[in-house]
Each structure stands twice: as C-alpha cells, then as structure tokens.
Amino acid sequence: MRHPDGPHDKPEGISPHALDNGVLLHELEQLHRTRHETFLYGSDDALERHTSRTAQLEAEYLHRFPNRQVTASRTRSGARAREAAARAEATPE
C-alpha cells in the first residue's frame, strides 16, 4: 500500500536489512514466483514496485551471502558444456 501523502514519499515494506535470513529468502521466493504475472498483467505502478522491491531484496541477499553456492551448470562454461553435449548426442555416428 502506498503512503497516503504521495506515491513515492515512503517505501513500502520492511527494510531488507531488518529481515532475518528466512524471511528474506521467503520474500524473494514470492517475488520470483509472481514476476511473470506482474510483468504481463500488472499496472505500470505494480511492475515498477515489483522490480524495485526485487532489486532491494536481491541486493541484500547478495550482500549477506557473497559466496553463495553457484551451480556449475548455471555458469557460461557450464552452459557451453551442455550445448556441446547436446550437439554430440544429436550427431549421428
């Protein structure tokens, strides 16, 4: 809900810094789950707010967990290896 004095006078939601780790992760999961529908069907204001809040929470998560686990297949080299394996599998011998 927007602050009654104006649409941009006060940010919505609890500061990401004040959220404990579990709540931060839960909020991120909810935002990621609802992104597609907000992008396709939300008002300009809803999309702007969704984007802003997601960026805030993601920045806080990265600040707290700078050495988060990265799955090798989610890197560029991992993607290239997947593509090469798929090509090799599709190529008749």
N, C-alpha and C positions, 0 to 999 in steps of 0.2 A: 504494500500500500504506500502511496506517495505521501510525503509530508504535506499537511494542509496549506502551508504557506507558499508552495510552488513545487513544480515537478522536479526541480534539480537542487532544491535547497538543502536536503538532507538525504544521505544514502540510505538505502533500505537494508534491512537485515543486520545481523550481528557482525561486528568486525571479524574478518577471518582470523586475526591474531588472537581473538578471545575464544575461539572454538577449540575444544580438545580434539585430539587426533581422530577419534572415532566419528565424531560429529562432522569434522571437516571432510573426511572420506565419504560419509553418507551423503552430505550435501553435494559433493562433486558427482557422485553416482547418480543422484536425482537430476542434476542439471544435464549430465551427459545423456541420460535416458530420455529427457524431454526436448533435447535440442532440435531434432528433426521436425517435430510437430510445430515447435515455436518458429523455426525458420520458415516453414511452408505456410502456416496459418495464423501466426501471431501478428499483432499490430506492430507498426514500426517501433512504438514505445516498448512493447513487450520484447521484441527482438533486441533492441538496444540494451535494455535492462538485463536480459538473459546473457548477452555477450559480455557485458561489463562484470556481472557477478561471477560468471565462469572464469574470466580472466583474473579477478581478485583471488578467488579460491585456488585456482591452479598455481598462481604465483606464490601463495602462502604454502601450498603443498611442496612445491619445488624448493622453497626456502628451508622448510623443515627437513626435507629428505633429498638433499643434493646428490646423494649417492644411491638413489633408488635403483632397484633391480631393473635392468634392461634386458629383455629377451633378445637373444642374438638374431632371431628371425625378424625382429622389428627394426633392424638397422638396414642401411643401404646395402652393405655387403651380404647380409642375410637374405634380403630380397633378391639380389642378383643370383645368389646361390640357388634359391628356389626356382627362379626363372630358368636358369641353366639346367637344373634337374628336370624341370617340366619339358624343356626342349629335347633333352636327351631321351626322355621317356617316350616322347611323341615321334621321334625319328626312327623310321624302320631300319632294321639292320640288314 
